[in-house]
């Protein structure tokens, strides 16, 4: 109720649908967020990081939307068509029941994929239901004006840089720059709306009811065929498979990239400034996603990401901060300049709205461990890496051996200055240790004496300088006593035994300082200033890391309870944002790859422990 009241009374803005009140559809090139009220209020076309067409989630008045709902009072429920990313929104009225089926057909590399079709099929399943549709695009994040031309059963929206074509099986009317229609369906009747990109290379094509039915069946078949590859047969199959389907939606098929999240600037704190653009490829996030997908048997996604790494990320490309950036564009580009869109008010007035991300220029040493660990696992579980890929690994490891002791911004991309973060050292150790394992298993050429010396030096640094006698725990960075949830990765990365006395003492300290009823904060920003104002919620990947740490420490009953509690914070579709707020609301960009990949890992390891 607290969340509902907040959204109703958000100062200076119309009522916003809560972040969690959305489902996700996509075509492996872009996605759309569909609210539980039937409105699409986030959609970028033709790709994840393209300027938005609908962005009412960031500005209810200027962002643009595609509304489709019953015109009489109705209760609504949303669910996914089983084992697919086809979303159903149902409207329960006094006179009947209707539903909207939302999906984006997944196409191959043919020219048809340039259409980026979004289909909304409306059906009346009982009685009669009156509906209203209003399509109000606002191009280029709401900055570019457009014109509307009605041509029979189509509406052409044209701006200077982009055009969209809406085809409809009901008569459309113009309302300024928007298209709208009112219609009533009786039981068994349907209507179809299809939104396509328009251009010289894309021939106009309608979407009659039969065509929509064919594309619906093909889309359902695609997702079920993909999910059938999963090897997971554990206790939490529905949640694990929903997480896998979500990770798949966050992949960009043309390059194999995996984005951190499909949205920008959804606030980590309402009214605060912690609003970032996550529509890019974080090396760390994508590498962890590869681990989760490999665990379930999805090797082709791992292979595609390996191809992305080989094609677009080459060691020694001249960056001052090292051979790799922490993030890249979905097309492999390096330049991701950050800017603020001051004409948008932000979700519930939470400005600024940002596009681009200046964190691309940060030094984050932990990414090397995440990347090389994923390569190691790909070689072990999928197929042997090539000689060229091994050459890249050896160059990366050589750079890590030379630079592991530099201060950096760390995993959480703090903007409060560089420090000697323990997690960064830990993952440098992982990078070298996994490369040594790979070299030994495959008999590959490597400077093993140097690698071993560097690995052992990092180990001693962590044990000596990362340990605080006063806290009886490993700490966030050298010279401090602040705890950090990233330390939960120490036993998960096999750096320390999960029952080592020093680790158990650290786990207890983390539980006391950072855990709130199974939910885990990243760190205390008051004790360790991160250069930003305000607070944040608990960080969901850390909560699932906590579950794994408990499992490995032998505290399986505690782990299961913590895991089951975390599942209650998912939205009605099993989706998670980045963080959980004080009253249980979802905060931050949505849905978040980090959260879903860690759910998969926690479920897998908890299942194994329970037998």
PEGIBEL-V737077 format. One record per pair of residues at least 12 apart in sequence whose C-alpha atoms are under 8 Angstrom apart, sorted by the first residue. I is the first residue (numbers start at 1). J is the second residue. Records with the same first field share a line. If there is no record, write none. Layout:
I->J + J
This chain:
2->583
3->18 + 583 + 585
4->18
7->348
10->348 + 349
11->348 + 349
12->349
13->60 + 348 + 349
14->60 + 61 + 348
15->60 + 348
16->57 + 60 + 347 + 348
17->35 + 57
18->586
19->266 + 577 + 586 + 587 + 590
20->571 + 572 + 575 + 576 + 577 + 585 + 586
21->35 + 36 + 571 + 572
22->34 + 35 + 36
23->35 + 36 + 78 + 87 + 573 + 575
24->85 + 87
25->85 + 86 + 87 + 102 + 103 + 104 + 249
26->85 + 103 + 104 + 105 + 106 + 249
27->104 + 105 + 106 + 107 + 116 + 249
28->106 + 248 + 249 + 250 + 251 + 252 + 253
29->46 + 47 + 48 + 251 + 252 + 253 + 254
30->43 + 44 + 45 + 46 + 47 + 48 + 252 + 262
31->43 + 44 + 48 + 249 + 262
32->44
36->76 + 77 + 78 + 89
37->69 + 76 + 89
38->67 + 68 + 69 + 89 + 100
39->65 + 66 + 67 + 68 + 69
40->54 + 65 + 66 + 67
41->54 + 55 + 56 + 57 + 63 + 64 + 65 + 66
42->54 + 55 + 56 + 57 + 65 + 263
43->55
45->116 + 197
46->114 + 116 + 197
48->262 + 279
49->279 + 280 + 330
51->139 + 140 + 141
52->138 + 139 + 140 + 141 + 142
53->65 + 137 + 138 + 139 + 140 + 141 + 142
54->66 + 136 + 137 + 138 + 139 + 141
55->138 + 141 + 142
57->346 + 347
58->265 + 266 + 344 + 345 + 346 + 347 + 348 + 353
59->344 + 345 + 346 + 347 + 348
62->138 + 142 + 344
63->137 + 138 + 141 + 142 + 344
64->136 + 137 + 138 + 142
65->134 + 135 + 136 + 137 + 138
66->133 + 134 + 135 + 136 + 137
67->132 + 133 + 134 + 135
68->100 + 131 + 132 + 133 + 134
69->91 + 131 + 132 + 133
70->91 + 98 + 129 + 130 + 131 + 132
71->130 + 131 + 132
72->93 + 130
73->93
74->91 + 92 + 93 + 94
75->91 + 92 + 93
76->89 + 90 + 91 + 92
77->89 + 90 + 91
78->90 + 572 + 573
79->572 + 573
80->573
81->220
83->223 + 224 + 227 + 241 + 242
84->220 + 223 + 224 + 245
85->103 + 220 + 223 + 245
86->101 + 102 + 103 + 104 + 219 + 220
87->101 + 102 + 103
88->100 + 101 + 102
89->101
93->129
95->127 + 128 + 129
96->124 + 125 + 126 + 127 + 128 + 129
97->124 + 125 + 126 + 127 + 128 + 129
98->122 + 123 + 124 + 125 + 126 + 128 + 129
99->122 + 123 + 124 + 125
100->120 + 121 + 122 + 123
101->119 + 120 + 121 + 122
102->118 + 119 + 120 + 121
103->118 + 119 + 120 + 216 + 219
104->116 + 117 + 118 + 119 + 219
105->117 + 118 + 119 + 215 + 216 + 218 + 219
106->219 + 222
109->254
111->202
112->202
114->197 + 202
115->196 + 197 + 198 + 202
116->196 + 197
117->194 + 195 + 196 + 197
118->194 + 195 + 196
119->192 + 193 + 194 + 195 + 212
120->192 + 193 + 194
121->190 + 191 + 192 + 193 + 212
122->190 + 191 + 192
123->185 + 187 + 188 + 189 + 190 + 191
124->185 + 186 + 187 + 188 + 189 + 190
125->187 + 188
126->186 + 187 + 188
127->186 + 187
128->184 + 185 + 186 + 187
129->184 + 185 + 186
130->182 + 183 + 184 + 185
131->182 + 183 + 184 + 185
132->180 + 181 + 182 + 183
133->180 + 181 + 182
134->178 + 179 + 180 + 181
135->178 + 179 + 180
136->177 + 178 + 179
137->157 + 178
139->159 + 162
142->344
143->343
144->159 + 160
145->159 + 160
146->158 + 159 + 160 + 177
147->159 + 177
148->174 + 176 + 177 + 178 + 179
150->172 + 173 + 174
152->171
153->167 + 168 + 169 + 170 + 171 + 172
154->166 + 167 + 168 + 172
155->167 + 172 + 179
157->177
162->197 + 198
163->197 + 198 + 199
164->195 + 196 + 197 + 198
165->195 + 196 + 197 + 198 + 204
166->193 + 194 + 195 + 196
167->193 + 194 + 195 + 206 + 207
168->191 + 192 + 193 + 194 + 206 + 207 + 208
169->191 + 192 + 193 + 207 + 208 + 209
170->183 + 191 + 192
190->209
191->209
192->207 + 208 + 209 + 212
193->207
194->206 + 207
227->241 + 245
229->297 + 298
230->296 + 297 + 298
231->296 + 297
232->296 + 604
234->603 + 604 + 607
235->607
236->603
239->574
240->599 + 600 + 603
242->574 + 575
243->574 + 575 + 596 + 597 + 599 + 600
244->293 + 596 + 597 + 600
246->591 + 593 + 596
247->289 + 593 + 596 + 597
250->262 + 593
252->330
255->304 + 305 + 307 + 308 + 330 + 331
256->301 + 304 + 305 + 306 + 307 + 308
257->281 + 286 + 304 + 305 + 308 + 330 + 331
258->280 + 281 + 282 + 286 + 289 + 305 + 330
259->278 + 279 + 280 + 281 + 282 + 285 + 286 + 330 + 593
260->278 + 279 + 280 + 281 + 282 + 285 + 286 + 592 + 593 + 594
261->278 + 279 + 280 + 589 + 590 + 591 + 592 + 593
262->278 + 279 + 589 + 590 + 591 + 592
263->277 + 278 + 279 + 589 + 590
264->276 + 277 + 278 + 279 + 353 + 354 + 355 + 589
265->277 + 346 + 347 + 352 + 353 + 354 + 355 + 588 + 589
266->346 + 347 + 587 + 588 + 589 + 590
267->347 + 350 + 587 + 588 + 589
268->536 + 537 + 578 + 579 + 587 + 588 + 589
269->534 + 535 + 536 + 537 + 587 + 588
270->348 + 349 + 350
271->348 + 349 + 350 + 351
272->350 + 351 + 533 + 534
273->350 + 351 + 352 + 532 + 533 + 534
274->532 + 533
275->350 + 351 + 352 + 353 + 354 + 588
276->353 + 354 + 355 + 357 + 589
277->354 + 355 + 356 + 357
278->357 + 589
280->327 + 328 + 329 + 330
281->327 + 328 + 329 + 330
282->326 + 327 + 328
283->326 + 327 + 328 + 367 + 370 + 371
284->326 + 366 + 367 + 370 + 371
285->593 + 594
286->305
287->370 + 371 + 373 + 374
288->370 + 374 + 594 + 597
289->593 + 594 + 597
290->302 + 305 + 374
291->374 + 377
292->597 + 598 + 600 + 601
293->597
294->378 + 381 + 382
295->601
299->378 + 382
302->378
303->378
306->375
308->332
310->389
312->332 + 333
313->332
314->392
315->392 + 395 + 396
316->395
321->361 + 362 + 363
322->363 + 399
323->396 + 399
325->360 + 361 + 362 + 363
326->359 + 360 + 361 + 362 + 363 + 364 + 367
327->360
328->360
334->360
335->360
336->356 + 357 + 358 + 360
337->355 + 356 + 357 + 358
338->354 + 355 + 356 + 357 + 358
339->354 + 355 + 356 + 357
340->352 + 353 + 354 + 355
341->353 + 354 + 355
359->413
362->408 + 409 + 413
363->408 + 409 + 410
364->408 + 409 + 410 + 411 + 413 + 424
365->404 + 408 + 410 + 424 + 425 + 427 + 428
366->410 + 411 + 423 + 424 + 425 + 426 + 427 + 428
367->427
368->396 + 400 + 427 + 428 + 431
369->427 + 428 + 429 + 430 + 431 + 432
370->427 + 430 + 431
371->431
372->393 + 430 + 431 + 434 + 435
373->430 + 431 + 434
376->434 + 435 + 438
393->435
394->435 + 446
397->431 + 432 + 435 + 451
398->451
400->428 + 431 + 432
401->432 + 451 + 454
404->424 + 425 + 428 + 458
405->420 + 425
406->420
407->419 + 420 + 421
408->420 + 421 + 424
410->423 + 424
411->423 + 424 + 486
414->530 + 531
415->530 + 531 + 532
416->529 + 530 + 531 + 532
417->530 + 531
419->477 + 478
420->477 + 478
421->476 + 477 + 478
422->462 + 466 + 475 + 476 + 477 + 478 + 487
423->476 + 486 + 487
425->458 + 462
426->458 + 459 + 462 + 490 + 495
428->458
429->455 + 458 + 459
430->493 + 495
432->451 + 452 + 454 + 455
433->452 + 455
436->448 + 451 + 452
465->478 + 479
466->478
468->480 + 481
471->509
472->502 + 505 + 506 + 509
473->502 + 503 + 505 + 506 + 507 + 509
474->487 + 502 + 503 + 506
475->487
482->523 + 524 + 527 + 528
483->509 + 510 + 513 + 514 + 523 + 524
484->510 + 522 + 523
485->510 + 514 + 520 + 521 + 522 + 523 + 542
486->522 + 542
488->507 + 542 + 545 + 546 + 549
489->545 + 549
491->503 + 549 + 552
492->548 + 549
498->549 + 552 + 553
499->552 + 553 + 554
504->553
507->549
517->562
518->543 + 562 + 563 + 565 + 566
519->538 + 539 + 540 + 542 + 543 + 566
520->538 + 539 + 540 + 542 + 543 + 546
521->537 + 538 + 539 + 542
522->538 + 539 + 542
536->579 + 581
537->579 + 580 + 581 + 582 + 587
538->579 + 580 + 581
539->578 + 579 + 580
540->578 + 579 + 580 + 595
541->578 + 594 + 595 + 596 + 598 + 599
543->566
544->563 + 566 + 595 + 598 + 599 + 602
545->598 + 602
546->559
547->559 + 560 + 562 + 563 + 602 + 606
548->601 + 602 + 605 + 606
551->605 + 606 + 609
556->606 + 609 + 610
559->606
560->606
563->602
569->584 + 585
575->591 + 596
576->590 + 591 + 592 + 595 + 596
577->589 + 590 + 591 + 592 + 595
578->590 + 591 + 592 + 594 + 595
